[in-house]
Amino acid sequence: MIKARHFTLDPGKPFKLSKIATADTGPFDSKGDARKPTARNLDRLHDLHERLYADSGHGLLIVLQAMDTAGKDGTIKHVLGAFNPQGVRVQPFIAPTPEELAHDFLWRVHRVAPKRGSIAIFNRSHYEDVLVVRVRKLAPSSVWKRRYDHINAFERLLADSGITIVKLFLHISPDEQADRLRQRQATPSKQWKFDPGDLENRALWPQYMRAYEDALNRCNTAWAPWYVVPSDHKWYRNLVVSQILVETMERMRLRFPPPPDGIEDYQIPEV
């Protein structure tokens, strides 16, 4: 079976985002070529989620990070929608509340981490505290620079507790982002998503790329790996994300628990 190409980062090996093509589509030439393998992956994810729930010894944390318009919401809808919603929590991370600011920066994150037998999807995440906080100068460097080690230790704690972590950076080009922003601006059904604040972040693109490179390099570990997903083409993004998740969940070796002893002897009563 032909597989999509994505970029798994090697722990301890530096990399540059500029070396990864945002418009890459691997061996696939069109959306039509990707339709069947994506559908197979989504069916498989549904089955694997049932095993995850039944097994109850493992949890899954999916972290989505990206620049504005890269497709976090679209990925949740078109790929992660394959999961049974009863066993999934989608957690967005917006500006912290006063109560959250009164605690350590990971306090609000740990509270919504997945329990074993469930899946949590972070739409943005604890990485905002070394991204937007850094770029927007919301805290001094002496504060955010220490957070890389805190993040690695936190993710190691989750992994040691049975939580598998998949971190996805949806990688788009500034040109593609500009096109998507114009579409939002011009399309009545999408105008509600247009946020002038996105334009401010766009003006800081080089600073964000440096911040992302540092975060991905410094927090890419064997227990919580980063994947870079070329995302200029939405259909390819969906294929890649679904493939990564299938491969990850299959490595978890999820098993249905054994049936009750003597299950074949139980009589189903008439009613």
N, C-alpha and C positions, 0 to 999 in steps of 0.2 A: 504494500500500500504506500502510495506517495504521501509524504508528510510535509507540512509547512515548515518553513525555516524561521526559527526565532533565535534569540541570543541569550544563552545562559552565561552569566558572568562567573568567572573563576575566582573563588575567594583568594584574596591576597595578590591578585594580578590586576594592575591598574588598566583602565580602559578610558576611551574618549567617546562620548556620545556622537561626536561629529563623524566618527568612523562607521556608524551604523545608519544605513539608508532608511529614511522614514517611509519611502514609497516602495520598499522591497516587497515583492509578492512571491518570492521563492520560486518553486517549479510551477506555479499556477498562473495562467495567463488572464483569467477573467473570473468574474463573480460566478458565472455558470460552472466553471471548473471546480470551484470550492463548495458548491451547494451540497453535493452528496456527502463528501467527507465531513462537512460541518454537521449535517443532520445525523450522521452516524455517531459523531462525538456527543451530541446533545442527548441522543437516546442512551448512550453509555453512561453519561453523567447522571441521568435519572436513576439508572439501575445502581450505580455506585453509591449514590446518596442513600438509597434504601438500605444498602449494606452498612453504610456508616452509622445510620440511626440504629439498626438492629444490633450491630456489633457493640456500640456504646463505649468502646474503649479508646476511641480516637475522636478528635475534633479537627475542624479545618478552618483556618483563618486565611481569607483572601484579601490582600491589600491592593487597592487601586490608587495609583498616583499618576498625575499627568498635568500638563498645562491645560488651560481652559479650552474647551471644545474638542479635546482629544478623544472623548467617547467613553467616559466613565459610566454615565447613565445608560448609554447605548449598550455597553458591554453587560451591564446588570440586566437590562431588558432582554437582549437577544441571545445571550449565552447563559448567564447565571439563572435566567428564568427557567432553565431546564430542571432545576432543583425543585423539590416539593416545598412550597412556601411555608408549610407547617414547621419545617426544621431549619429555617434560614432566618437570620437577622441581618438586615441591611442597616448599617450605622453610618450616617454622614457625620463629618466633623466640621463644624462651623466655628466661628470665633468663640473662645471659651467664656463661660459665664463668670460672674464675680466669685461664686462659690468654687468653681473649678480653678480659677486663678489663685485661690487661697491655698491650694494643695500643690503637690509636686505635679509636673506636667504629664506624668503617666497615670495619674490617679483616675482621670476620666476614661482613659483607654482601657485600663485593667478591668474596670467595672463592666465593660461590654465585650470583653473577650469571650470567645465561644466556650461552652462547656463541652465535655466529651459527649459524642453522639449528635452534635449539631455543627452548623456552619455559620460563620459570621463573615460578612462582607463589609470592609471598611471603604467607604467612598471618601477619599482622603484619609488621613490617619495621623498617628503620632509623628510621622515625618514632617508634618507642617511645622513642627517646632524646631526643625533645622532647615526649613525651606523659607516659608513666608516670614517667619520670625527673623531669620538671617537677612533676607533680601530687603525687607521693610524696616529693618533695624528696630525691631520691637523689643529686643533684649541685647545687652552687650555681648561681644564675642566670647568673653570669659564665661558666660552662661551657656550659650548654645553649643560651644565647642565641646563641653563636657557631656552633652546629651548623646553623642554617638555611642559612647561606652555604655551609658544608661540604657539606650535602646537595645544594644546587643545583649546586655544582661537580661533585660526584660523578655526579649524574644527567646533567649535560651531557657528561661524559666518556663515559658509556655511550652516550648518543645519538650522539655524534660517532663512536663505534666501531660503529655499525650496529644498536644496540639500541633498539627502539621501546618506550616506557614508557607504561603505562596505570595510573593510580592511582585506585582506587575507594573512596570512603567510603560504607559502607552505613549509612544514616541511619534510626534508629528512635527512637521516642518512649519516655520513661521508663515510661509506662503499658503499652506493648507489651512492654517488657523485663520488667516485673513479671509480666505474664501468662505469658511464656515461662519465667521462673524458677519460677513456681508449677507449671507443667506438668512441668518437670524434677523438681521436688520430689515430685510426686504420682505420676509414671509410673515403674513399676519399670524399664522398659527404657531410661529416660533418666536415672535417678538417678545413674548413674556419672558423668554430665557435670556434676552439681551441685557447685559449688565455693564454699565459704563466702567465699573471697576475692573472688568476684564481688559479694557484698553490700557489701564494703568499698569496692569501686570505685563501686558504685551510689550509695553515700552521698556520693561526691565528684563527682556528675554535673555540677554547675555548673562546677567546676574543669576537668573534662575537656572540656566544651564550649568553654570559653575556650581551652584548649590546642589543641584541634582547629581552632578558627577561626584561631588564629595560624599553625598549621602549614599549613593549606590556603591561607591568604592569602599567606604568605611563601614558600611553596615551590610555587606554581602558575605554571608556566612554559610557554612555547611548546613546548619540547622534552620536557617531562614534565608534562602537564596532569592536574589533578584533576577527577574527576566525582563529583557527589553523587547517590546512588541512593536514592530513597525505598524503605524496606525494611520497613515495617509489614506489608505483604502479600508473602509469600514468592514467590508466583507472578509478581507484577509486578517484584520485584527480579530474578528470573531472566530475565524478558523484557528488562528494561533492560540488564542486564549483557551478555547475548548480543548485543543490538543494538549496544552500544558497541564490542564486540570485532569484530563483523563489519565495522562501518564503519571501524574503525582498521586492520584487516588488509587491507581492500580498498584503502585509501589507500597501503599499502606497495607496491602494484603488483608483487606476487610473480609470478615467471615460472618455468616449467619450463625447465631447461637444454636446449640443442639436443641432438639424438641424435648418436651417433657417425657419422662420415662413412661413407656407403655402407651404412647399416644394412639397406637392403632387399636387399643382395647377400649377406648372411651366410646360410649354410646351417645349419639346426638338425640336428645329427647324430642318427642313429638310435641307440638304446641297447637 
